[in-house]
Amino acid sequence: MEPAYSSGGWNFIWRLSYLFSDPERGDVVGVRFAGGKVMLLKRVVALEGEEVEFRKGSLFINGLEIDEAYLKYRGNWQLPPRRVKRGNVYVIGDNRGVPMRNHTFGQTPIKRILGAPLF
């Protein structure tokens, strides 16, 4: 999530953030990966039912380019269109200046989202 959050740093998650609502596009969330042992901070870029795609490093949702003002570095990512399944969101980190293969991203069930980081 660099530059917004430092790699290897400590972040506290507010678990009640999504008690009564689901995450929205642009939210930074704590996602539980690999059972309960690993948690990563990611940004929600697409919601269930939406089509997500990367063209020359730009994010497209349902065919429309999304302005991502929070990005410091934009890579040359290419990802063919894919539809986000029901009960899922599409998450990705903000450090897009490194190759796509070096990132953990994609669809994740909403139930794996633990909350939002405290600032």
MOPAC internal coordinates of N, CA, C and O (Angstrom, degrees):
PM7 1SCF
backbone

  N    0.0000 0     0.00 0     0.00 0    0    0    0
  C    1.4506 1     0.00 0     0.00 0    1    0    0
  C    1.5189 1   112.26 1     0.00 0    2    1    0
  O    1.2310 1   119.99 1  -168.73 1    3    2    1
  N    1.3232 1   117.62 1    11.27 1    3    2    1
  C    1.4581 1   118.49 1   175.49 1    5    3    2
  C    1.5208 1   108.73 1   -62.85 1    6    5    3
  O    1.2310 1   118.36 1   -37.00 1    7    6    5
  N    1.2620 1   120.73 1   143.00 1    7    6    5
  C    1.4561 1   128.21 1    10.41 1    9    7    6
  C    1.5342 1   114.56 1   -89.85 1   10    9    7
  O    1.2310 1   119.43 1   174.17 1   11   10    9
  N    1.3362 1   118.69 1    -5.83 1   11   10    9
  C    1.4695 1   120.32 1  -176.44 1   13   11   10
  C    1.5324 1   111.59 1   -64.61 1   14   13   11
  O    1.2310 1   120.02 1   140.16 1   15   14   13
  N    1.3299 1   117.56 1   -39.84 1   15   14   13
  C    1.4664 1   122.65 1  -179.25 1   17   15   14
  C    1.5188 1   108.17 1  -133.06 1   18   17   15
  O    1.2310 1   120.07 1   -39.74 1   19   18   17
  N    1.3121 1   117.48 1   140.26 1   19   18   17
  C    1.4610 1   121.77 1  -179.19 1   21   19   18
  C    1.5194 1   110.91 1   -76.07 1   22   21   19
  O    1.2310 1   120.88 1   -40.51 1   23   22   21
  N    1.3183 1   115.92 1   139.49 1   23   22   21
  C    1.4548 1   121.36 1   177.01 1   25   23   22
  C    1.5205 1   109.44 1   -67.17 1   26   25   23
  O    1.2310 1   120.59 1   -45.57 1   27   26   25
  N    1.3251 1   116.48 1   134.43 1   27   26   25
  C    1.4546 1   121.11 1   178.43 1   29   27   26
  C    1.5045 1   114.43 1    82.21 1   30   29   27
  O    1.2310 1   120.11 1   179.82 1   31   30   29
  N    1.3315 1   117.40 1    -0.18 1   31   30   29
  C    1.4570 1   120.67 1   179.98 1   33   31   30
  C    1.5208 1   111.59 1   -81.64 1   34   33   31
  O    1.2310 1   120.96 1    -5.88 1   35   34   33
  N    1.3090 1   115.77 1   174.12 1   35   34   33
  C    1.4591 1   122.14 1   177.96 1   37   35   34
  C    1.5158 1   109.05 1   -97.47 1   38   37   35
  O    1.2310 1   120.89 1   -45.17 1   39   38   37
  N    1.3074 1   115.91 1   134.83 1   39   38   37
  C    1.4530 1   121.75 1   175.21 1   41   39   38
  C    1.5153 1   108.68 1  -136.28 1   42   41   39
  O    1.2310 1   121.04 1   -41.35 1   43   42   41
  N    1.3174 1   115.62 1   138.65 1   43   42   41
  C    1.4506 1   120.31 1   176.88 1   45   43   42
  C    1.5177 1   108.92 1   -99.04 1   46   45   43
  O    1.2310 1   120.76 1   -40.62 1   47   46   45
  N    1.3183 1   116.15 1   139.38 1   47   46   45
  C    1.4601 1   122.26 1  -176.85 1   49   47   46
  C    1.5261 1   109.30 1  -107.39 1   50   49   47
  O    1.2310 1   121.03 1   -48.98 1   51   50   49
  N    1.3199 1   115.63 1   131.02 1   51   50   49
  C    1.4661 1   122.35 1   174.99 1   53   51   50
  C    1.5178 1   106.97 1   -88.27 1   54   53   51
  O    1.2310 1   120.55 1   -78.00 1   55   54   53
  N    1.3278 1   116.55 1   102.00 1   55   54   53
  C    1.4623 1   122.06 1  -173.23 1   57   55   54
  C    1.5258 1   113.60 1   -70.82 1   58   57   55
  O    1.2310 1   119.95 1   163.42 1   59   58   57
  N    1.3124 1   117.70 1   -16.58 1   59   58   57
  C    1.4666 1   119.99 1  -179.31 1   61   59   58
  C    1.5305 1   112.32 1   -87.47 1   62   61   59
  O    1.2310 1   119.83 1   178.49 1   63   62   61
  N    1.3251 1   117.92 1    -1.51 1   63   62   61
  C    1.4669 1   122.21 1  -176.53 1   65   63   62
  C    1.5193 1   113.15 1   -52.87 1   66   65   63
  O    1.2310 1   120.50 1   139.87 1   67   66   65
  N    1.3127 1   116.65 1   -40.13 1   67   66   65
  C    1.4657 1   120.61 1  -174.54 1   69   67   66
  C    1.5260 1   112.09 1  -117.80 1   70   69   67
  O    1.2310 1   121.08 1  -148.65 1   71   70   69
  N    1.3194 1   115.53 1    31.35 1   71   70   69
  C    1.4618 1   120.54 1   178.59 1   73   71   70
  C    1.5274 1   110.94 1   -66.45 1   74   73   71
  O    1.2310 1   120.00 1   140.76 1   75   74   73
  N    1.3298 1   117.60 1   -39.24 1   75   74   73
  C    1.4626 1   121.12 1  -176.32 1   77   75   74
  C    1.5218 1   113.57 1  -114.82 1   78   77   75
  O    1.2310 1   120.03 1  -178.31 1   79   78   77
  N    1.3116 1   117.54 1     1.69 1   79   78   77
  C    1.4677 1   120.29 1   179.11 1   81   79   78
  C    1.5255 1   109.09 1  -151.48 1   82   81   79
  O    1.2310 1   121.18 1   -19.18 1   83   82   81
  N    1.3139 1   115.35 1   160.82 1   83   82   81
  C    1.4597 1   121.34 1   177.69 1   85   83   82
  C    1.5263 1   109.42 1   -90.84 1   86   85   83
  O    1.2310 1   120.24 1   -20.14 1   87   86   85
  N    1.3265 1   117.14 1   159.86 1   87   86   85
  C    1.4622 1   120.19 1   176.76 1   89   87   86
  C    1.5273 1   111.07 1   -62.18 1   90   89   87
  O    1.2310 1   121.01 1   -26.58 1   91   90   89
  N    1.3175 1   115.67 1   153.42 1   91   90   89
  C    1.4648 1   121.86 1   178.65 1   93   91   90
  C    1.5183 1   109.02 1  -114.58 1   94   93   91
  O    1.2310 1   121.08 1   -17.40 1   95   94   93
  N    1.3353 1   115.54 1   162.60 1   95   94   93
  C    1.4546 1   120.20 1   178.33 1   97   95   94
  C    1.5280 1   109.39 1   -57.57 1   98   97   95
  O    1.2310 1   120.87 1   -45.99 1   99   98   97
  N    1.3285 1   115.94 1   134.01 1   99   98   97
  C    1.4606 1   121.60 1  -179.91 1  101   99   98
  C    1.5123 1   113.68 1    97.40 1  102  101   99
  O    1.2310 1   119.56 1   163.16 1  103  102  101
  N    1.3288 1   118.45 1   -16.84 1  103  102  101
  C    1.4645 1   120.99 1   179.38 1  105  103  102
  C    1.5260 1   110.82 1   -68.10 1  106  105  103
  O    1.2310 1   120.83 1   -38.72 1  107  106  105
  N    1.3279 1   116.02 1   141.28 1  107  106  105
  C    1.4581 1   121.76 1   169.92 1  109  107  106
  C    1.5191 1   105.94 1   -93.71 1  110  109  107
  O    1.2310 1   120.92 1   -50.93 1  111  110  109
  N    1.3379 1   115.86 1   129.07 1  111  110  109
  C    1.4621 1   121.03 1  -174.48 1  113  111  110
  C    1.5200 1   110.72 1  -131.65 1  114  113  111
  O    1.2310 1   121.16 1   -24.99 1  115  114  113
  N    1.3263 1   115.38 1   155.01 1  115  114  113
  C    1.4585 1   121.93 1   170.62 1  117  115  114
  C    1.5128 1   107.82 1   -92.09 1  118  117  115
  O    1.2310 1   120.36 1   -57.86 1  119  118  117
  N    1.3290 1   116.92 1   122.14 1  119  118  117
  C    1.4664 1   122.06 1  -177.28 1  121  119  118
  C    1.5192 1   108.68 1  -114.18 1  122  121  119
  O    1.2310 1   120.99 1   -49.43 1  123  122  121
  N    1.3253 1   115.70 1   130.57 1  123  122  121
  C    1.4675 1   121.45 1   178.10 1  125  123  122
  C    1.5302 1   108.03 1   -83.61 1  126  125  123
  O    1.2310 1   120.39 1   -63.28 1  127  126  125
  N    1.3233 1   116.87 1   116.72 1  127  126  125
  C    1.4612 1   123.04 1   175.47 1  129  127  126
  C    1.5193 1   108.75 1  -113.34 1  130  129  127
  O    1.2310 1   120.02 1   -19.68 1  131  130  129
  N    1.3077 1   117.57 1   160.32 1  131  130  129
  C    1.4728 1   123.86 1   174.04 1  133  131  130
  C    1.5240 1   111.68 1    51.84 1  134  133  131
  O    1.2310 1   120.88 1  -119.41 1  135  134  133
  N    1.3205 1   115.92 1    60.59 1  135  134  133
  C    1.4541 1   120.12 1  -179.20 1  137  135  134
  C    1.5172 1   110.17 1    74.36 1  138  137  135
  O    1.2310 1   119.84 1    47.38 1  139  138  137
  N    1.3024 1   117.90 1  -132.62 1  139  138  137
  C    1.4551 1   120.75 1   179.77 1  141  139  138
  C    1.5074 1   113.23 1  -110.48 1  142  141  139
  O    1.2310 1   119.90 1  -174.61 1  143  142  141
  N    1.3188 1   117.79 1     5.39 1  143  142  141
  C    1.4611 1   121.36 1  -172.61 1  145  143  142
  C    1.5237 1   114.77 1   -88.20 1  146  145  143
  O    1.2310 1   119.92 1   150.33 1  147  146  145
  N    1.3311 1   117.76 1   -29.67 1  147  146  145
  C    1.4607 1   120.88 1  -174.03 1  149  147  146
  C    1.5215 1   109.94 1  -116.90 1  150  149  147
  O    1.2310 1   120.90 1   -50.44 1  151  150  149
  N    1.3319 1   115.88 1   129.56 1  151  150  149
  C    1.4519 1   120.66 1   175.31 1  153  151  150
  C    1.5224 1   108.10 1  -126.12 1  154  153  151
  O    1.2310 1   120.98 1   -45.82 1  155  154  153
  N    1.3240 1   115.73 1   134.18 1  155  154  153
  C    1.4579 1   121.37 1   178.49 1  157  155  154
  C    1.5149 1   109.73 1  -121.84 1  158  157  155
  O    1.2310 1   120.63 1   -31.84 1  159  158  157
  N    1.3352 1   116.40 1   148.16 1  159  158  157
  C    1.4590 1   121.19 1   172.19 1  161  159  158
  C    1.5202 1   107.72 1   -90.15 1  162  161  159
  O    1.2310 1   120.72 1   -50.70 1  163  162  161
  N    1.3179 1   116.22 1   129.30 1  163  162  161
  C    1.4598 1   122.21 1   179.96 1  165  163  162
  C    1.5134 1   109.05 1  -140.42 1  166  165  163
  O    1.2310 1   121.02 1   -17.84 1  167  166  165
  N    1.3355 1   115.65 1   162.16 1  167  166  165
  C    1.4630 1   121.27 1   176.86 1  169  167  166
  C    1.5222 1   108.71 1  -104.81 1  170  169  167
  O    1.2310 1   120.74 1   -45.11 1  171  170  169
  N    1.3228 1   116.20 1   134.89 1  171  170  169
  C    1.4631 1   121.61 1   175.45 1  173  171  170
  C    1.5220 1   107.52 1   -76.96 1  174  173  171
  O    1.2310 1   120.48 1   -59.05 1  175  174  173
  N    1.3465 1   116.68 1   120.95 1  175  174  173
  C    1.4669 1   120.24 1  -179.74 1  177  175  174
  C    1.5216 1   112.61 1  -111.65 1  178  177  175
  O    1.2310 1   119.68 1   160.23 1  179  178  177
  N    1.3311 1   118.21 1   -19.77 1  179  178  177
  C    1.4662 1   120.40 1   179.35 1  181  179  178
  C    1.5275 1   109.39 1  -147.95 1  182  181  179
  O    1.2310 1   121.24 1   -31.49 1  183  182  181
  N    1.3184 1   115.23 1   148.51 1  183  182  181
  C    1.4577 1   122.53 1  -178.39 1  185  183  182
  C    1.5222 1   110.36 1  -106.44 1  186  185  183
  O    1.2310 1   120.85 1   -10.90 1  187  186  185
  N    1.3365 1   115.98 1   169.10 1  187  186  185
  C    1.4677 1   119.51 1  -177.38 1  189  187  186
  C    1.5276 1   111.25 1   -55.38 1  190  189  187
  O    1.2310 1   121.62 1   -40.20 1  191  190  189
  N    1.3257 1   114.51 1   139.80 1  191  190  189
  C    1.4544 1   120.88 1   179.38 1  193  191  190
  C    1.5193 1   114.87 1    85.35 1  194  193  191
  O    1.2310 1   119.86 1   167.53 1  195  194  193
  N    1.3253 1   117.88 1   -12.47 1  195  194  193
  C    1.4616 1   120.45 1  -179.35 1  197  195  194
  C    1.5256 1   110.19 1   -87.16 1  198  197  195
  O    1.2310 1   121.33 1   -23.55 1  199  198  197
  N    1.3319 1   115.06 1   156.45 1  199  198  197
  C    1.4592 1   121.32 1   176.85 1  201  199  198
  C    1.5239 1   108.47 1  -102.28 1  202  201  199
  O    1.2310 1   120.36 1   -54.14 1  203  202  201
  N    1.3201 1   116.92 1   125.86 1  203  202  201
  C    1.4615 1   122.64 1  -178.03 1  205  203  202
  C    1.5244 1   109.08 1  -113.45 1  206  205  203
  O    1.2310 1   121.05 1   -36.17 1  207  206  205
  N    1.3355 1   115.59 1   143.83 1  207  206  205
  C    1.4601 1   121.56 1  -177.61 1  209  207  206
  C    1.5272 1   109.05 1  -157.53 1  210  209  207
  O    1.2310 1   120.37 1   -31.09 1  211  210  209
  N    1.3361 1   116.90 1   148.91 1  211  210  209
  C    1.4573 1   122.31 1   171.28 1  213  211  210
  C    1.5182 1   108.26 1  -117.68 1  214  213  211
  O    1.2310 1   120.90 1   -48.64 1  215  214  213
  N    1.3397 1   115.89 1   131.36 1  215  214  213
  C    1.4695 1   122.58 1   175.44 1  217  215  214
  C    1.5154 1   107.99 1  -128.93 1  218  217  215
  O    1.2310 1   120.80 1   -62.13 1  219  218  217
  N    1.3254 1   116.08 1   117.87 1  219  218  217
  C    1.4617 1   122.00 1   179.21 1  221  219  218
  C    1.5272 1   112.23 1    48.99 1  222  221  219
  O    1.2310 1   121.00 1  -141.33 1  223  222  221
  N    1.3321 1   115.69 1    38.67 1  223  222  221
  C    1.4555 1   121.33 1   177.19 1  225  223  222
  C    1.5135 1   115.58 1    88.50 1  226  225  223
  O    1.2310 1   119.98 1   172.40 1  227  226  225
  N    1.3253 1   117.64 1    -7.60 1  227  226  225
  C    1.4659 1   120.77 1   179.63 1  229  227  226
  C    1.5231 1   110.25 1   -96.10 1  230  229  227
  O    1.2310 1   120.94 1   -39.17 1  231  230  229
  N    1.3266 1   115.80 1   140.83 1  231  230  229
  C    1.4583 1   122.63 1   179.02 1  233  231  230
  C    1.5207 1   110.04 1   -87.21 1  234  233  231
  O    1.2310 1   120.90 1   -47.26 1  235  234  233
  N    1.3250 1   115.88 1   132.74 1  235  234  233
  C    1.4593 1   122.41 1   176.10 1  237  235  234
  C    1.5213 1   108.62 1  -123.70 1  238  237  235
  O    1.2310 1   120.92 1   -48.82 1  239  238  237
  N    1.3275 1   115.85 1   131.18 1  239  238  237
  C    1.4559 1   122.61 1   175.08 1  241  239  238
  C    1.5197 1   107.00 1  -118.73 1  242  241  239
  O    1.2310 1   121.04 1   -57.03 1  243  242  241
  N    1.3206 1   115.62 1   122.97 1  243  242  241
  C    1.4690 1   121.68 1  -177.55 1  245  243  242
  C    1.5295 1   111.46 1    51.46 1  246  245  243
  O    1.2310 1   120.94 1  -142.56 1  247  246  245
  N    1.3319 1   115.80 1    37.44 1  247  246  245
  C    1.4586 1   121.55 1   176.22 1  249  247  246
  C    1.5135 1   115.38 1    83.89 1  250  249  247
  O    1.2310 1   119.56 1   175.44 1  251  250  249
  N    1.3329 1   118.45 1    -4.56 1  251  250  249
  C    1.4677 1   122.06 1  -179.52 1  253  251  250
  C    1.5279 1   109.91 1  -104.36 1  254  253  251
  O    1.2310 1   120.49 1   -47.04 1  255  254  253
  N    1.3342 1   116.67 1   132.96 1  255  254  253
  C    1.4551 1   120.48 1   178.53 1  257  255  254
  C    1.5280 1   109.99 1   -69.73 1  258  257  255
  O    1.2310 1   121.11 1   -44.58 1  259  258  257
  N    1.3300 1   115.48 1   135.42 1  259  258  257
  C    1.4647 1   122.05 1  -178.47 1  261  259  258
  C    1.5246 1   109.09 1  -102.92 1  262  261  259
  O    1.2310 1   120.77 1   -49.91 1  263  262  261
  N    1.3329 1   116.13 1   130.09 1  263  262  261
  C    1.4585 1   121.70 1   175.59 1  265  263  262
  C    1.5258 1   107.96 1   -77.71 1  266  265  263
  O    1.2310 1   120.37 1   -60.52 1  267  266  265
  N    1.3083 1   116.91 1   119.48 1  267  266  265
  C    1.4594 1   121.80 1  -179.66 1  269  267  266
  C    1.5319 1   109.00 1  -113.38 1  270  269  267
  O    1.2310 1   121.05 1  -103.44 1  271  270  269
  N    1.3152 1   115.60 1    76.56 1  271  270  269
  C    1.4650 1   122.19 1  -175.83 1  273  271  270
  C    1.5271 1   112.25 1   -61.97 1  274  273  271
  O    1.2310 1   119.51 1   157.65 1  275  274  273
  N    1.3207 1   118.55 1   -22.35 1  275  274  273
  C    1.4583 1   122.67 1  -178.25 1  277  275  274
  C    1.5290 1   112.61 1   -75.79 1  278  277  275
  O    1.2310 1   119.15 1   168.28 1  279  278  277
  N    1.3324 1   119.23 1   -11.72 1  279  278  277
  C    1.4588 1   121.62 1  -179.07 1  281  279  278
  C    1.5244 1   111.51 1   -78.59 1  282  281  279
  O    1.2310 1   120.87 1   -44.89 1  283  282  281
  N    1.3165 1   115.95 1   135.11 1  283  282  281
  C    1.4567 1   120.98 1   174.64 1  285  283  282
  C    1.5253 1   109.91 1   -95.37 1  286  285  283
  O    1.2310 1   120.66 1   140.99 1  287  286  285
  N    1.3434 1   116.35 1   -39.01 1  287  286  285
  C    1.4585 1   122.09 1  -179.89 1  289  287  286
  C    1.5236 1   109.33 1  -123.60 1  290  289  287
  O    1.2310 1   120.65 1   -46.39 1  291  290  289
  N    1.3040 1   116.36 1   133.61 1  291  290  289
  C    1.4597 1   121.31 1   178.07 1  293  291  290
  C    1.5261 1   107.49 1  -118.46 1  294  293  291
  O    1.2310 1   120.47 1   -58.71 1  295  294  293
  N    1.3200 1   116.70 1   121.29 1  295  294  293
  C    1.4626 1   121.47 1   178.68 1  297  295  294
  C    1.5144 1   111.13 1   -83.56 1  298  297  295
  O    1.2310 1   121.34 1    13.88 1  299  298  297
  N    1.2955 1   115.04 1  -166.12 1  299  298  297
  C    1.4584 1   121.19 1   179.81 1  301  299  298
  C    1.5256 1   109.40 1  -111.58 1  302  301  299
  O    1.2310 1   120.78 1  -131.91 1  303  302  301
  N    1.3135 1   116.12 1    48.09 1  303  302  301
  C    1.4597 1   121.56 1  -175.11 1  305  303  302
  C    1.5191 1   111.60 1   -67.91 1  306  305  303
  O    1.2310 1   121.37 1   -37.12 1  307  306  305
  N    1.3171 1   114.98 1   142.88 1  307  306  305
  C    1.4583 1   122.71 1   174.56 1  309  307  306
  C    1.5250 1   107.15 1  -128.42 1  310  309  307
  O    1.2310 1   120.07 1   -52.94 1  311  310  309
  N    1.3172 1   117.47 1   127.06 1  311  310  309
  C    1.4614 1   122.44 1   177.85 1  313  311  310
  C    1.5188 1   107.77 1  -146.56 1  314  313  311
  O    1.2310 1   120.06 1   -59.41 1  315  314  313
  N    1.3215 1   117.48 1   120.59 1  315  314  313
  C    1.4659 1   118.67 1   179.61 1  317  315  314
  C    1.5291 1   111.23 1   -63.96 1  318  317  315
  O    1.2310 1   120.16 1   -22.93 1  319  318  317
  N    1.3275 1   117.31 1   157.07 1  319  318  317
  C    1.4716 1   120.74 1  -178.78 1  321  319  318
  C    1.5262 1   111.94 1   -57.47 1  322  321  319
  O    1.2310 1   121.53 1   -39.10 1  323  322  321
  N    1.3290 1   114.67 1   140.90 1  323  322  321
  C    1.4638 1   121.28 1   174.36 1  325  323  322
  C    1.5159 1   108.78 1  -147.06 1  326  325  323
  O    1.2310 1   120.69 1   -36.28 1  327  326  325
  N    1.3163 1   116.30 1   143.72 1  327  326  325
  C    1.4601 1   122.38 1  -177.67 1  329  327  326
  C    1.5243 1   109.64 1   -92.30 1  330  329  327
  O    1.2310 1   120.49 1   -44.58 1  331  330  329
  N    1.3415 1   116.66 1   135.42 1  331  330  329
  C    1.4608 1   122.41 1   178.67 1  333  331  330
  C    1.5281 1   108.25 1   -78.75 1  334  333  331
  O    1.2310 1   121.03 1   -53.59 1  335  334  333
  N    1.3311 1   115.64 1   126.41 1  335  334  333
  C    1.4674 1   121.71 1  -177.40 1  337  335  334
  C    1.5251 1   112.03 1   -69.07 1  338  337  335
  O    1.2310 1   121.27 1   -19.68 1  339  338  337
  N    1.3009 1   115.18 1   160.32 1  339  338  337
  C    1.4706 1   122.48 1   176.77 1  341  339  338
  C    1.5362 1   109.32 1   -60.29 1  342  341  339
  O    1.2310 1   120.65 1   -43.32 1  343  342  341
  N    1.3313 1   116.36 1   136.68 1  343  342  341
  C    1.4627 1   121.73 1   179.63 1  345  343  342
  C    1.5163 1   114.10 1    79.05 1  346  345  343
  O    1.2310 1   120.35 1  -169.89 1  347  346  345
  N    1.3439 1   116.93 1    10.11 1  347  346  345
  C    1.4613 1   122.10 1  -178.49 1  349  347  346
  C    1.5214 1   110.39 1  -125.00 1  350  349  347
  O    1.2310 1   121.26 1   -16.75 1  351  350  349
  N    1.3233 1   115.19 1   163.25 1  351  350  349
  C    1.4600 1   123.09 1   167.71 1  353  351  350
  C    1.5198 1   106.27 1  -131.30 1  354  353  351
  O    1.2310 1   120.59 1   -16.90 1  355  354  353
  N    1.3239 1   116.48 1   163.10 1  355  354  353
  C    1.4578 1   121.51 1   178.04 1  357  355  354
  C    1.5196 1   107.25 1  -105.95 1  358  357  355
  O    1.2310 1   120.54 1   -57.92 1  359  358  357
  N    1.3289 1   116.58 1   122.08 1  359  358  357
  C    1.4584 1   121.67 1  -176.40 1  361  359  358
  C    1.5174 1   110.57 1  -119.48 1  362  361  359
  O    1.2310 1   121.29 1   -29.57 1  363  362  361
  N    1.3232 1   115.14 1   150.43 1  363  362  361
  C    1.4577 1   121.67 1   179.59 1  365  363  362
  C    1.5268 1   108.19 1  -158.01 1  366  365  363
  O    1.2310 1   120.42 1   -24.73 1  367  366  365
  N    1.3198 1   116.80 1   155.27 1  367  366  365
  C    1.4596 1   121.31 1   177.73 1  369  367  366
  C    1.5251 1   111.83 1   -81.77 1  370  369  367
  O    1.2310 1   120.78 1   -12.58 1  371  370  369
  N    1.3055 1   116.12 1   167.42 1  371  370  369
  C    1.4668 1   121.51 1  -178.21 1  373  371  370
  C    1.5272 1   113.41 1   -88.75 1  374  373  371
  O    1.2310 1   119.38 1   163.93 1  375  374  373
  N    1.3181 1   118.80 1   -16.07 1  375  374  373
  C    1.4584 1   121.43 1  -177.33 1  377  375  374
  C    1.5330 1   109.13 1   -83.71 1  378  377  375
  O    1.2310 1   120.62 1  -100.35 1  379  378  377
  N    1.3191 1   116.41 1    79.65 1  379  378  377
  C    1.4602 1   121.02 1  -173.17 1  381  379  378
  C    1.5176 1   113.16 1   -93.83 1  382  381  379
  O    1.2310 1   120.06 1  -173.19 1  383  382  381
  N    1.3298 1   117.50 1     6.81 1  383  382  381
  C    1.4482 1   120.81 1   179.02 1  385  383  382
  C    1.5214 1   112.95 1   -78.30 1  386  385  383
  O    1.2310 1   120.21 1   168.91 1  387  386  385
  N    1.3247 1   117.21 1   -11.09 1  387  386  385
  C    1.4640 1   121.05 1   177.55 1  389  387  386
  C    1.5211 1   109.13 1   -98.81 1  390  389  387
  O    1.2310 1   119.94 1   -20.35 1  391  390  389
  N    1.3325 1   117.72 1   159.65 1  391  390  389
  C    1.4650 1   120.02 1  -177.34 1  393  391  390
  C    1.5293 1   112.96 1   -57.32 1  394  393  391
  O    1.2310 1   121.31 1   -32.86 1  395  394  393
  N    1.3084 1   115.10 1   147.14 1  395  394  393
  C    1.4546 1   123.23 1  -178.15 1  397  395  394
  C    1.5365 1   112.07 1   -57.04 1  398  397  395
  O    1.2310 1   120.20 1   143.74 1  399  398  397
  N    1.3194 1   117.23 1   -36.26 1  399  398  397
  C    1.4693 1   121.09 1  -176.98 1  401  399  398
  C    1.5323 1   112.20 1   -65.73 1  402  401  399
  O    1.2310 1   119.79 1   163.25 1  403  402  401
  N    1.3342 1   118.00 1   -16.75 1  403  402  401
  C    1.4640 1   122.18 1  -179.61 1  405  403  402
  C    1.5241 1   112.91 1   -89.88 1  406  405  403
  O    1.2310 1   119.69 1  -172.75 1  407  406  405
  N    1.3193 1   118.19 1     7.25 1  407  406  405
  C    1.4648 1   122.68 1  -176.73 1  409  407  406
  C    1.5215 1   112.15 1  -112.11 1  410  409  407
  O    1.2310 1   121.11 1   -30.21 1  411  410  409
  N    1.3186 1   115.49 1   149.79 1  411  410  409
  C    1.4577 1   122.50 1   168.17 1  413  411  410
  C    1.5193 1   105.63 1  -102.43 1  414  413  411
  O    1.2310 1   120.45 1   -63.27 1  415  414  413
  N    1.3195 1   116.75 1   116.73 1  415  414  413
  C    1.4617 1   120.48 1  -177.52 1  417  415  414
  C    1.5164 1   109.37 1  -158.39 1  418  417  415
  O    1.2310 1   120.95 1    -7.51 1  419  418  417
  N    1.3111 1   115.79 1   172.49 1  419  418  417
  C    1.4557 1   120.73 1   175.05 1  421  419  418
  C    1.5093 1   112.44 1   129.63 1  422  421  419
  O    1.2310 1   121.61 1    16.78 1  423  422  421
  N    1.3213 1   114.53 1  -163.22 1  423  422  421
  C    1.4540 1   120.25 1  -179.44 1  425  423  422
  C    1.5186 1   109.68 1   -72.54 1  426  425  423
  O    1.2310 1   121.24 1   -40.16 1  427  426  425
  N    1.3014 1   115.24 1   139.84 1  427  426  425
  C    1.4511 1   120.42 1   175.28 1  429  427  426
  C    1.5229 1   108.34 1  -142.55 1  430  429  427
  O    1.2310 1   120.20 1   -38.58 1  431  430  429
  N    1.3303 1   117.22 1   141.42 1  431  430  429
  C    1.4681 1   119.60 1   176.98 1  433  431  430
  C    1.5346 1   110.72 1   -62.43 1  434  433  431
  O    1.2310 1   120.85 1   -39.63 1  435  434  433
  N    1.3038 1   115.99 1   140.37 1  435  434  433
  C    1.4675 1   120.93 1   178.43 1  437  435  434
  C    1.5269 1   110.48 1   -57.79 1  438  437  435
  O    1.2310 1   119.92 1   148.17 1  439  438  437
  N    1.3239 1   117.77 1   -31.83 1  439  438  437
  C    1.4721 1   120.23 1  -179.23 1  441  439  438
  C    1.5320 1   112.77 1   -65.71 1  442  441  439
  O    1.2310 1   119.55 1   164.45 1  443  442  441
  N    1.3384 1   118.47 1   -15.55 1  443  442  441
  C    1.4609 1   121.12 1   177.11 1  445  443  442
  C    1.5376 1   112.41 1   -86.43 1  446  445  443
  O    1.2310 1   120.36 1   174.24 1  447  446  445
  N    1.3140 1   116.91 1    -5.76 1  447  446  445
  C    1.4605 1   119.89 1   178.13 1  449  447  446
  C    1.5190 1   108.65 1   -82.65 1  450  449  447
  O    1.2310 1   121.21 1   -59.50 1  451  450  449
  N    1.3236 1   115.30 1   120.50 1  451  450  449
  C    1.4606 1   121.23 1  -175.85 1  453  451  450
  C    1.5103 1   113.27 1   -83.96 1  454  453  451
  O    1.2310 1   119.59 1   151.32 1  455  454  453
  N    1.3172 1   118.39 1   -28.68 1  455  454  453
  C    1.4582 1   122.17 1  -177.84 1  457  455  454
  C    1.5050 1   110.37 1   156.49 1  458  457  455
  O    1.2310 1   121.29 1    14.71 1  459  458  457
  N    1.3211 1   115.13 1  -165.29 1  459  458  457
  C    1.4750 1   121.96 1  -178.60 1  461  459  458
  C    1.5296 1   108.42 1  -112.15 1  462  461  459
  O    1.2310 1   120.15 1   -31.56 1  463  462  461
  N    1.3352 1   117.32 1   148.44 1  463  462  461
  C    1.4665 1   119.04 1   178.87 1  465  463  462
  C    1.5291 1   111.21 1   -68.62 1  466  465  463
  O    1.2310 1   121.30 1   -34.69 1  467  466  465
  N    1.3074 1   115.12 1   145.31 1  467  466  465
  C    1.4701 1   121.09 1   173.94 1  469  467  466
  C    1.5123 1   108.13 1   -82.54 1  470  469  467
  O    1.2310 1   119.93 1   -40.02 1  471  470  469
  N    1.3094 1   117.74 1   139.98 1  471  470  469
  C    1.4692 1   120.76 1  -179.47 1  473  471  470
  C    1.4982 1   110.44 1  -104.19 1  474  473  471
  O    1.2310 1   120.10 1   180.00 1  475  474  473

